[in-house]
Every structure is written in C-alpha cells, then in structure tokens.
Amino acid sequence: MRKQIVAGNWKMNMTLGAGNDLVNELLSEMPTLNEHKIVVIAPTHVLLTQTASQLESTTFVQLGAQNCHTEANGAYTGEVSAGILKSAGVQYVILGHSERRQYFNETNEQLAIKVDQVLNNGMEVIYCCGEPLEIRDAGTENSYVEAQIKAGLFHLNRERLKNVTIAYEPIWAIGTGRTASSEQAQAMHKHIRNVIAQQFDEDAASNISILYGGSCKPSNAAELFACEDVDGGLIGGAALKADEFLAIIQAMVKS
C-alpha cells in the first residue's frame, strides 16, 4: 500500500515567529494520521531546526526541506548540503521544483546528483516534474515529463527508488488563469506510473507515491485525491494558511 502525502512548501515565506505560530496551529487541529497518510512541512532553511523541535512529539507530521546542494561540503557560500539538512532533522527534501528549474537553471543532470545526495544521507526525495504552457499547447507534455523522470531518476536501482516520491506540477496551470482538471491530472499521473513500470516493474510503479502540485486547494483537493493515481499534493500558497492546509489534509485522510 503506497503512502498518501500532503506536503506544504512554504517557499520564501514565514518569519521565525509566524512559522512557529503556524506549526502550532496545525498541530493543534491535525487529524489522525498513520504510516500510509503523511504530512510534510517544508519551511525555509532558517526555520528547519525550530520546526524540527516542534515536530519532535509527532510521528506522521514530518520535516521537509526545499532544496539541497549537489556537493557534500565545501566552499559554496549560501548553500546547504544534504548532510547538514539531515543533521537538522529533515526527513524529506523537495528537488527540481519548477521555480528552481526556471529561476536557478537547475538541470535534470544536476538533480540526479542531488537525488543521490539526499538518498545517501538517509532522507526521502520529493522529485518534481512538469511541463510549461508551450509544451502543453504543443501536445508534447508526456514526452517532456518522461524525459525529466528518466534523467533524474532512472540511474537509481529499484531499492533506492522506494525512497522517492514524484510530484507532478503542471506549470501551465499555475498563475496563468488556466486550470488543470482532475481528468488531466489523472492522465499525467497514470503516464508517470507507466514510465516507472517500463523502467523498473509493475510493483515499483504501483508502490511509488505521485503527488499533484498544480494549485491544489480546499475546493478541488477531494476531487483530485479521488483520482486513482493521485496520492496527495505538493501545496504552495494554501500551505501558509492553517485552515486551508488542514482542509486539504482532511481531504487526503478521507480519500
């Protein structure tokens, strides 16, 4: 039975005080979770140790980070290694987010190295993939996303793949005024699962969790999570508001 996961990506938001208050509010209202229904909170690097302390008494609300460097250590001012994240209590690391790819020119080849760094340090990967508007309009989204997955993950063996979650972000449906339907989300999630099956096997494909990351919110979470191949969400803006994030978590719990 594969995990269902709702992961909150705070991006470059929340001060120490605001982050502290948000986590406390979330924990006070958190529904019952288990090993198959997980919540991940991914604050900025500065807030990691504070959030780790707040989550110490919880088992199924876990700490995530938004990125790591390709190198284990060295003279890389301003960067954070996977080993440092591990020492701060991080359990999941988001890699390849569309904003990292766009604004910081991260390549699939760099991300493959980062995947290895995270796995080598005993943490789990949330690997992001997804197509921009021009690719969707050209009808080549399947091959585009497939190429991202192949370049970033296909160097892994089946055992290491068990510690990877995939997050599909339809970039064309974020801030463009266009909305991805549940049918479109399901179609891509099914395609991703088929890509994994072709490289590994059906068992690996059926057990990997695939999250939806395209403007998931309380109003559409239940419909999205009801899709056969959608195992939760990678949440952006709604993760910064306790009531909205909790509503999405509730939708995951009930799905």
C-alpha positions in Angstrom: 0.0 0.0 0.0 1.6 3.3 -1.1 1.7 6.4 1.0 -0.6 9.3 0.6 1.2 12.5 1.3 0.3 16.2 1.7 3.4 18.3 1.6 3.4 22.0 2.4 6.1 24.0 0.6 6.4 27.4 2.3 8.8 28.7 -0.3 10.4 32.0 0.7 7.7 32.9 3.3 7.3 32.9 7.1 9.4 34.5 9.7 10.5 32.6 12.8 7.5 33.8 14.8 5.0 33.3 12.0 6.3 29.8 11.3 6.2 28.9 14.9 2.6 30.0 15.2 1.5 28.2 12.0 3.0 24.9 13.0 1.4 25.1 16.5 -1.9 25.9 14.9 -1.6 23.0 12.5 -0.6 20.5 15.2 -3.5 21.6 17.5 -6.0 20.7 14.7 -4.2 17.9 12.9 -6.4 14.9 12.1 -5.3 11.3 12.8 -2.6 10.2 10.5 -0.7 6.9 10.1 2.2 5.3 8.2 0.1 5.4 5.0 -1.1 9.0 5.4 1.7 11.5 6.0 2.0 15.3 6.2 5.3 17.0 5.3 6.1 20.6 6.3 8.9 22.3 4.3 9.9 25.7 5.7 12.9 27.8 4.6 16.3 26.5 5.8 16.4 29.1 8.6 13.3 27.7 10.2 14.3 24.0 10.0 15.6 23.5 13.5 12.8 25.4 15.1 10.2 23.3 13.1 12.1 20.1 13.9 11.7 20.9 17.6 8.0 21.5 17.2 7.5 18.2 15.4 9.5 16.1 17.9 6.5 14.6 19.5 4.7 13.7 16.2 5.4 10.7 14.1 3.4 11.3 10.9 4.0 15.0 10.5 7.5 15.1 9.1 10.0 17.8 8.3 10.9 18.7 4.7 13.5 21.0 3.1 13.0 22.8 -0.2 16.4 22.1 -1.8 20.0 21.0 -1.2 23.3 21.4 -3.0 25.0 18.9 -5.3 28.1 18.7 -3.2 28.5 17.1 0.3 30.5 20.1 1.6 32.9 22.8 0.5 33.3 26.5 -0.4 29.8 27.1 -1.6 28.7 30.2 0.2 25.0 30.4 0.9 24.3 26.8 0.0 23.2 23.9 2.2 24.2 20.3 1.8 22.1 17.2 2.3 24.2 16.2 5.3 23.5 19.5 7.0 19.8 19.0 6.4 19.9 15.5 7.8 21.6 16.9 11.0 18.8 19.4 11.3 16.2 16.6 11.5 15.0 16.8 7.9 13.2 13.7 6.6 12.1 14.8 3.1 13.8 17.0 0.5 12.0 18.7 -2.4 14.1 18.6 -5.6 13.5 20.0 -9.0 10.7 22.4 -8.2 9.6 24.3 -11.3 10.8 27.6 -9.6 14.3 26.1 -9.0 14.4 24.9 -12.7 13.2 28.3 -14.0 14.9 30.8 -11.8 18.1 29.0 -10.9 18.5 27.0 -14.2 18.7 23.6 -12.5 19.1 20.8 -14.9 17.9 17.2 -14.8 21.6 16.1 -14.6 22.2 18.3 -11.5 19.0 17.0 -10.0 20.2 13.4 -10.4 23.2 14.2 -8.3 21.1 15.9 -5.7 18.8 12.9 -5.6 21.9 10.7 -4.8 23.0 13.2 -2.1 19.6 13.0 -0.3 19.3 9.2 -0.5 22.9 8.8 0.6 22.1 10.7 3.7 19.1 8.6 4.6 16.3 11.0 3.6 13.5 10.8 1.2 13.2 12.7 -2.1 10.2 14.5 -3.5 11.1 14.8 -7.1 9.2 17.5 -9.1 8.4 17.3 -12.8 6.0 19.1 -15.1 5.5 21.0 -18.3 5.2 24.7 -19.1 2.4 26.2 -21.2 4.0 26.0 -24.6 4.7 22.3 -24.1 1.1 21.6 -23.1 -0.2 23.6 -26.0 2.1 21.6 -28.4 0.7 18.3 -27.1 4.1 17.0 -26.1 3.7 17.0 -22.3 4.1 13.2 -21.9 7.5 13.1 -23.6 8.6 16.2 -21.8 7.8 14.9 -18.3 9.1 11.5 -19.2 12.5 13.0 -20.1 12.6 14.7 -16.7 11.9 11.5 -14.9 14.4 9.4 -16.9 17.2 11.9 -16.5 16.6 12.5 -12.8 15.7 9.0 -11.5 16.5 6.3 -13.9 20.0 5.9 -12.6 18.6 4.5 -9.4 18.0 0.9 -8.7 14.6 -0.4 -7.6 15.6 -0.4 -3.9 16.6 3.2 -3.8 13.5 4.2 -5.8 11.5 3.2 -2.8 12.6 6.4 -1.1 11.4 8.6 -3.9 8.1 10.4 -4.2 7.2 12.1 -7.5 5.3 15.4 -7.6 3.7 16.5 -10.9 3.5 20.2 -11.4 1.5 21.4 -14.5 3.3 24.7 -14.7 0.8 25.9 -17.3 -1.9 25.8 -14.6 -0.1 27.9 -12.0 -0.8 31.6 -12.2 -1.9 31.5 -15.9 -5.6 31.7 -15.4 -5.9 28.1 -16.8 -6.9 25.2 -14.5 -5.9 21.6 -14.8 -8.9 19.3 -14.5 -8.9 16.2 -12.4 -9.0 14.2 -15.7 -5.8 15.9 -16.9 -4.1 15.3 -13.6 -5.1 11.7 -13.6 -3.9 11.2 -17.2 -0.4 12.5 -16.4 -0.2 10.6 -13.1 -1.1 7.4 -14.9 1.5 8.2 -17.6 4.2 8.7 -15.0 3.3 5.4 -13.3 3.6 3.7 -16.7 7.0 5.2 -17.3 8.2 3.9 -13.9 6.7 0.4 -14.7 8.6 0.3 -18.0 11.9 1.1 -16.4 11.5 -0.9 -13.2 8.4 -3.1 -12.9 4.7 -3.0 -12.1 5.3 -3.5 -8.4 7.6 -0.5 -8.2 5.1 1.6 -10.2 2.2 0.6 -8.0 4.1 1.5 -4.8 5.6 4.9 -5.8 3.6 7.9 -4.5 2.8 10.6 -7.1 1.6 13.9 -5.8 -0.2 16.7 -7.6 1.3 20.1 -7.4 -0.8 22.4 -9.6 -2.8 24.9 -7.4 -4.3 22.2 -5.2 -6.7 23.9 -2.7 -9.6 23.0 -0.4 -12.1 23.4 -3.2 -10.6 20.8 -5.5 -8.5 18.6 -3.2 -11.1 15.9 -2.7 -11.8 15.6 -6.4 -8.1 15.4 -7.2 -7.3 12.9 -4.4 -10.2 10.6 -5.6 -8.2 10.0 -8.8 -6.8 6.5 -8.9 -3.2 7.6 -9.5 -3.1 10.8 -7.4 -1.6 10.1 -4.0 -1.8 13.6 -2.4 -0.5 17.0 -3.1 2.5 19.3 -3.0 0.9 22.5 -1.7 2.2 26.1 -2.1 0.1 29.1 -1.1 -2.6 27.1 0.7 0.1 25.7 3.0 0.6 29.1 4.5 -2.9 29.3 5.9 -3.8 26.8 8.6 -7.4 26.4 7.8 -6.8 25.8 4.1 -3.9 23.4 4.7 -5.9 21.5 7.3 -8.8 21.2 4.8 -6.5 19.7 2.2 -5.1 17.3 4.8 -8.7 16.3 5.7 -9.4 15.6 2.1 -6.4 13.3 2.0 -7.3 11.5 5.2 -10.9 10.8 3.9 -9.7 9.7 0.4 
